[in-house]
Amino acid sequence: MSTTTVVAIYFLIWWITLFAVLPFGVRSQHESGAFETGTDPGAPASHVMWRKLGYTTVIATVIFGLLYFAYTRDLIPFDFLRRISQPPHS
């Protein structure tokens, strides 16, 4: 597997993980009672984006590591990956 492929796969895993991590711990202004004028009550009261990016990186690295280990040890055969990535036969 080329370096470009590895980086692309890691980026995809990281991006999907980011969207899974974003809603964790979000409290709206309405829920927290801290309204700011000119904002929607459903807007987050505070967001800690750097922490979420850190969690995303750690989780994505673990997922990628497990998948890379399984791929390099042939725990996931290439023929199986090719078979499930093709459109179903009619």
Residue frames as a rotation matrix with the C-alpha (Angstrom) as fourth column:
MET 1
0.589 0.808 0.000 0.00
0.808 -0.589 0.000 0.00
0.000 0.000 -1.000 0.00
SER 2
-0.181 -0.690 0.701 1.46
0.636 -0.626 -0.451 3.36
0.750 0.364 0.552 -1.00
THR 3
-0.793 -0.206 -0.573 1.97
0.589 -0.500 -0.635 6.23
-0.156 -0.841 0.518 1.43
THR 4
-0.857 0.515 0.035 -0.62
-0.457 -0.788 0.413 8.31
0.240 0.338 0.910 -0.39
THR 5
-0.130 0.829 -0.544 -3.21
-0.040 0.544 0.838 5.57
0.991 0.131 -0.037 0.06
VAL 6
-0.315 -0.063 -0.947 -2.41
0.874 0.370 -0.315 5.23
0.370 -0.927 -0.061 3.76
VAL 7
-0.956 -0.062 -0.287 -2.73
0.178 -0.899 -0.399 9.00
-0.234 -0.433 0.871 4.30
ALA 8
-0.634 0.771 -0.066 -6.00
-0.528 -0.369 0.765 9.13
0.565 0.520 0.640 2.34
ILE 9
-0.035 0.619 -0.784 -7.51
0.368 0.738 0.566 6.25
0.929 -0.269 -0.254 4.32
TYR 10
-0.552 -0.214 -0.806 -6.41
0.834 -0.116 -0.540 7.81
0.022 -0.970 0.242 7.62
PHE 11
-0.981 0.194 -0.018 -7.91
-0.195 -0.980 0.038 11.16
-0.010 0.040 0.999 6.57
LEU 12
-0.323 0.916 -0.239 -11.23
-0.329 0.129 0.935 9.52
0.887 0.381 0.260 5.74
ILE 13
-0.034 0.259 -0.965 -11.31
0.759 0.635 0.144 7.69
0.650 -0.728 -0.218 9.06
TRP 14
-0.805 -0.328 -0.494 -10.38
0.578 -0.621 -0.530 10.91
-0.133 -0.712 0.689 10.89
TRP 15
-0.863 0.493 0.109 -13.08
-0.399 -0.797 0.454 12.93
0.311 0.348 0.884 9.13
ILE 16
-0.034 0.874 -0.485 -15.83
-0.007 0.485 0.874 10.36
0.999 0.033 -0.010 9.83
THR 17
-0.202 -0.123 -0.972 -14.69
0.912 0.340 -0.232 10.13
0.358 -0.933 0.044 13.45
LEU 18
-0.987 -0.160 -0.004 -14.83
0.153 -0.940 -0.306 13.93
0.045 -0.303 0.952 13.77
PHE 19
-0.452 0.886 0.107 -18.50
-0.554 -0.373 0.745 13.95
0.699 0.277 0.659 12.82
ALA 20
0.189 0.479 -0.857 -19.14
0.422 0.749 0.511 11.20
0.887 -0.458 -0.060 15.37
VAL 21
-0.406 -0.472 -0.783 -17.30
0.901 -0.059 -0.431 13.09
0.157 -0.880 0.449 18.14
LEU 22
-0.772 0.007 0.635 -18.72
0.105 -0.985 0.138 16.60
0.626 0.174 0.760 17.49
PRO 23
0.161 0.930 0.329 -22.04
-0.227 -0.289 0.930 16.14
0.960 -0.225 0.165 19.32
PHE 24
0.099 -0.144 -0.985 -20.45
0.803 0.596 -0.007 14.74
0.588 -0.790 0.174 22.51
GLY 25
-0.332 -0.267 -0.905 -20.93
0.908 -0.351 -0.230 17.06
-0.257 -0.898 0.359 25.49
VAL 26
-0.822 0.071 0.565 -22.68
0.230 -0.866 0.444 19.85
0.521 0.495 0.696 23.60
ARG 27
-0.256 0.762 -0.595 -25.08
0.858 -0.105 -0.503 21.88
-0.446 -0.639 -0.627 25.70
SER 28
-0.056 0.322 0.945 -27.23
0.748 -0.613 0.253 24.54
0.661 0.722 -0.207 24.07
GLN 29
-0.845 -0.196 0.497 -27.60
-0.077 -0.876 -0.476 28.05
0.528 -0.441 0.725 25.44
HIS 30
0.104 0.970 0.220 -31.17
-0.634 -0.106 0.766 27.16
0.767 -0.219 0.604 26.33
GLU 31
0.561 0.084 -0.823 -30.08
0.357 0.873 0.332 24.11
0.747 -0.480 0.460 28.36
SER 32
-0.321 -0.808 -0.494 -27.31
0.847 -0.011 -0.532 25.95
0.424 -0.589 0.688 30.19
GLY 33
0.581 0.652 -0.488 -29.31
0.796 -0.579 0.175 29.14
-0.168 -0.490 -0.855 30.77
ALA 34
-0.201 -0.729 -0.654 -26.52
0.344 -0.678 0.649 31.33
-0.917 -0.095 0.387 29.37
PHE 35
0.579 0.496 0.647 -28.17
0.784 -0.120 -0.609 33.35
-0.225 0.860 -0.458 26.61
GLU 36
-0.605 -0.690 -0.397 -26.19
0.444 -0.707 0.551 35.78
-0.661 0.157 0.734 24.51
THR 37
0.306 0.767 -0.564 -28.09
-0.107 -0.561 -0.821 38.48
-0.946 0.311 -0.089 22.67
GLY 38
0.233 -0.109 -0.966 -28.31
-0.926 -0.330 -0.186 38.01
-0.298 0.938 -0.177 18.94
THR 39
-0.809 -0.517 -0.282 -27.74
-0.576 0.792 0.201 34.25
0.119 0.325 -0.938 19.00
ASP 40
0.062 0.820 -0.569 -30.06
-0.490 0.521 0.698 31.32
0.869 0.235 0.435 18.61
PRO 41
0.345 0.103 0.933 -31.04
-0.933 0.151 0.328 29.60
-0.107 -0.983 0.149 21.88
GLY 42
0.981 0.060 0.187 -30.10
-0.041 0.994 -0.105 26.27
-0.192 0.095 0.977 20.28
ALA 43
0.497 -0.866 -0.047 -26.52
-0.337 -0.142 -0.931 27.40
0.800 0.479 -0.362 19.64
PRO 44
0.267 -0.456 -0.849 -23.85
0.737 0.665 -0.125 25.76
0.621 -0.592 0.514 21.79
ALA 45
0.995 0.052 -0.088 -23.11
0.100 -0.683 0.724 27.60
-0.022 -0.729 -0.684 25.03
SER 46
0.279 -0.953 -0.120 -19.44
-0.824 -0.301 0.480 26.71
-0.493 -0.035 -0.869 24.75
HIS 47
0.986 -0.068 -0.152 -17.54
-0.033 0.817 -0.576 24.48
0.163 0.573 0.803 22.44
VAL 48
0.348 -0.917 0.195 -14.14
-0.522 -0.017 0.853 23.06
-0.779 -0.399 -0.484 23.11
MET 49
0.896 0.099 -0.433 -13.09
-0.442 0.295 -0.847 22.34
0.044 0.951 0.307 19.56
TRP 50
-0.024 -0.986 -0.167 -9.42
-0.885 0.099 -0.456 21.68
0.466 0.136 -0.874 20.34
ARG 51
-0.426 -0.069 0.902 -10.38
-0.687 0.673 -0.273 18.96
-0.588 -0.736 -0.334 22.81
LYS 52
0.608 0.726 0.322 -12.72
-0.287 0.579 -0.763 17.38
-0.740 0.372 0.560 20.27
LEU 53
0.674 -0.455 -0.582 -9.99
-0.642 0.029 -0.766 17.48
0.366 0.890 -0.273 17.62
GLY 54
-0.404 -0.845 0.351 -7.67
-0.908 0.323 -0.267 15.75
0.112 -0.426 -0.898 20.06
TYR 55
-0.098 0.472 0.876 -10.22
-0.444 0.767 -0.463 13.05
-0.891 -0.434 0.134 20.87
THR 56
0.852 0.441 -0.281 -10.87
-0.413 0.240 -0.878 12.62
-0.320 0.865 0.387 17.15
THR 57
0.233 -0.857 -0.459 -7.18
-0.854 0.046 -0.519 12.15
0.466 0.513 -0.721 16.43
VAL 58
-0.579 -0.450 0.680 -6.73
-0.760 0.601 -0.248 9.58
-0.297 -0.660 -0.690 19.20
ILE 59
0.182 0.747 0.639 -9.85
-0.303 0.661 -0.686 7.59
-0.935 -0.068 0.347 18.25
ALA 60
0.859 0.135 -0.494 -9.09
-0.506 0.064 -0.860 7.72
-0.085 0.989 0.123 14.51
THR 61
-0.107 -0.974 -0.198 -5.50
-0.942 0.163 -0.292 6.59
0.317 0.156 -0.936 15.14
VAL 62
-0.493 0.001 0.870 -6.70
-0.535 0.789 -0.304 3.60
-0.686 -0.615 -0.388 17.16
ILE 63
0.585 0.775 0.240 -9.27
-0.220 0.436 -0.873 2.65
-0.781 0.458 0.425 14.50
PHE 64
0.682 -0.392 -0.617 -6.73
-0.697 -0.094 -0.711 3.07
0.220 0.915 -0.337 11.71
GLY 65
-0.366 -0.888 0.279 -4.14
-0.931 0.349 -0.109 1.08
0.000 -0.300 -0.954 13.64
LEU 66
-0.168 0.396 0.903 -6.53
-0.325 0.842 -0.430 -1.82
-0.930 -0.366 -0.013 14.16
LEU 67
0.846 0.532 -0.038 -7.58
-0.182 0.223 -0.958 -1.84
-0.501 0.817 0.286 10.50
TYR 68
0.415 -0.780 -0.469 -3.97
-0.860 -0.167 -0.483 -1.53
0.298 0.604 -0.739 9.29
PHE 69
-0.484 -0.557 0.675 -2.89
-0.773 0.634 -0.032 -4.38
-0.410 -0.537 -0.738 11.57
ALA 70
0.210 0.659 0.723 -5.76
-0.114 0.750 -0.651 -6.55
-0.971 0.054 0.233 10.29
TYR 71
0.909 0.136 -0.394 -4.91
-0.386 -0.086 -0.919 -5.70
-0.159 0.987 -0.026 6.68
THR 72
0.126 -0.956 -0.265 -1.17
-0.950 -0.039 -0.310 -6.33
0.286 0.291 -0.913 6.97
ARG 73
-0.618 -0.317 0.719 -1.68
-0.604 0.778 -0.176 -9.65
-0.503 -0.543 -0.672 8.78
ASP 74
-0.772 0.381 -0.508 -4.19
-0.366 0.388 0.846 -10.78
0.520 0.839 -0.160 6.13
LEU 75
-0.816 0.578 -0.002 -6.99
0.265 0.372 -0.890 -10.99
-0.513 -0.727 -0.456 8.68
ILE 76
0.358 0.848 -0.391 -9.09
-0.191 -0.344 -0.920 -9.20
-0.914 0.404 0.039 6.09
PRO 77
-0.249 -0.512 0.822 -8.38
0.656 0.535 0.532 -10.96
-0.712 0.672 0.203 2.78
PHE 78
-0.774 -0.129 -0.620 -8.09
-0.286 -0.802 0.525 -8.78
-0.565 0.583 0.584 -0.33
ASP 79
-0.876 0.482 -0.019 -10.55
0.224 0.442 0.869 -11.00
0.427 0.757 -0.495 -2.23
PHE 80
-0.194 0.821 -0.536 -13.17
0.974 0.097 -0.204 -10.37
-0.116 -0.562 -0.819 0.45
LEU 81
-0.299 0.028 -0.954 -12.66
0.214 -0.972 -0.095 -6.60
-0.930 -0.233 0.284 0.21
ARG 82
-0.939 -0.072 -0.336 -12.91
-0.305 -0.280 0.910 -6.72
-0.160 0.957 0.241 -3.56
ARG 83
-0.700 0.709 -0.080 -16.05
0.588 0.637 0.499 -8.86
0.404 0.302 -0.863 -3.40
ILE 84
-0.027 0.752 -0.658 -17.92
0.929 -0.224 -0.295 -6.58
-0.369 -0.619 -0.693 -0.96
SER 85
-0.415 -0.172 -0.894 -16.94
0.035 -0.984 0.173 -3.40
-0.909 0.040 0.414 -2.83
GLN 86
-0.993 0.094 0.070 -18.53
0.075 0.049 0.996 -4.53
0.091 0.994 -0.056 -6.10
PRO 87
-0.388 0.921 0.041 -22.16
-0.922 -0.388 -0.004 -3.83
0.012 -0.040 0.999 -6.94
PRO 88
-0.244 0.346 0.906 -24.53
-0.338 0.845 -0.414 -6.73
-0.909 -0.407 -0.089 -6.24
HIS 89
-0.989 -0.069 -0.129 -25.19
-0.146 0.402 0.904 -9.18
-0.010 0.913 -0.408 -9.06
SER 90
-0.225 0.973 -0.044 -28.74
-0.924 -0.227 -0.308 -9.32
-0.310 -0.029 0.950 -10.34
